[in-house]
């Protein structure tokens, strides 16, 4: 079980959409809308949640595209009474996301590269994050928390 699932309230945002890049913006905006309804929500956390949601959903869409039978992408987002934000993105694509290389430490990556930075951003910006397998099913859930 993913640790963030227990922290995401039942009344949180939940949506399912096709594994198509056009849905990345909708996912990001849905997180913004949901988080803006929280009294006392911290705007900087909302902006970070939107950025990380975009990155994780983009990775999920790419993973689903590598599947012989791409399934839908699932998104859950919620918050705790103290204002922490939790997001979980589920895909049915094969494999695990690659551990991010840190170009800030390695010096190997070009600053202009557009691919491969999603999980690096999650690693640097999230309070906590992880990957959960779906058991025997193909796919995984990537989750992050911000506080």
N, C-alpha and C positions, 0 to 999 in steps of 0.2 A: 504494500500500500504506500502511496506517496504521502509523505508527511504533511504536505500542504493541504491535502483534501480535508483533513479534520478541521483545519483553520478556516476554510472557506465556508461561510454561512449558506444555509439552504436557499435563502432569498437573494443570493448573489447573482451576478450576470452569468448566464449560460447560453451559449449559442453553438450551432453546428453549421458548417458551410462546406461547399465543394473545395477540393484542393486546387484552387486556381489563384494566381497572384492578385487578381483584381479584388479579392476578399481581404487582403492585408490591411488596406485602408479602413474598410468597414470594421474589422476587428479592433484596430487602434482607436477609432472614433467611438466604438461601443464601450471600450474601457474608459475613455475620457468621460463620456456621458454618465456611465454608472458611478464613477468616482466623484464626479462633480455633484452628485446628489448626497454625498456624505457630509454631514455637518462637521466643520472643523478639518476637512481634508486639507492636507498640505499640498499646495500647487506644485512644488518642486517634485514631490513624490509622484503626483499624477503625470507630470511630463516625463519622468523617468519610466514610469509604468507603460506609458504609450510607446516610447522608444523601444523598450525591451520586448513588449508585446509584438511590435512590428518585426523585430529580429527573430523571435522564436516562431512566430507564425510563418514567416518567410522560410525558415529552415524546415518547418513541418510540411509546407507545400512542396518544397524541393524533395523531401524524403518520400512523400506520397507519390510524386512523379516517377520515382525509381521503382515503384511497386507494379507488379503485373496487373493487380486489381486495386487501383487507388481508391481508398475509402475517404469518407469525410474527415474534416478537421474539427476537433472540439475545443472550445475555449470556455474556461470558467474563471471568473475574477470576483474577488470579494475583499472585504476589509474587516478589521477587528475594531472593537469599540475605541481602542487607543489610536486608531488611524493607520495601522499597518495595512499594506496592500498585498494580496496574494493572487497570483495568476498561474493557471495551469493550462497547457496546450497539449492536446492529444492528437497523434497521427497514427496511421496504420502502415507507414512506410517501413522498409527493412532497415536493420542496423541501428547502431547508436550514433548520436552526434559525436563528432570528433572533439577531443579535448582541445581547447583553443591554445594556439601558440600566442605568446605575448610579445608582439613586436616592440613594445616599450622596453622589454628586457633583452630580447634576442638581437634586435637590430637587423634581422634578416628581411623583414617585410618592407615593401615600399609603402610610404604613407598614402599613395594614390590608389592602392588596391581596394576594390569594392567588395570582394568576396572574402569570407573567412573571418569576419570581424564580429559577427553576431554574438557568439558565445563568449568572445573576449569581452564585449560590452557587458553581457550578463554577469560574467565573473567579477568585473570591476565595479559595477554599479549596484548589483543586488546585495541585500543583507545576507541572503542565503539562496541557494538554488540546487537543483539536482535533476536526475533522470530516473524514471521508474519504468520498468518493463511491464508489459501486459500479460505476463505469465506465458502461456503457450501460444498466445495469439501473436501475430506479427504487429509490430508497432511499439510505441512508447509514449510517455508523457514527460514533458519538460516543464518544470515549475520554478517559480522564483517568488521571493518575498522582499518587500521593501518596508523599512520602518525608519 
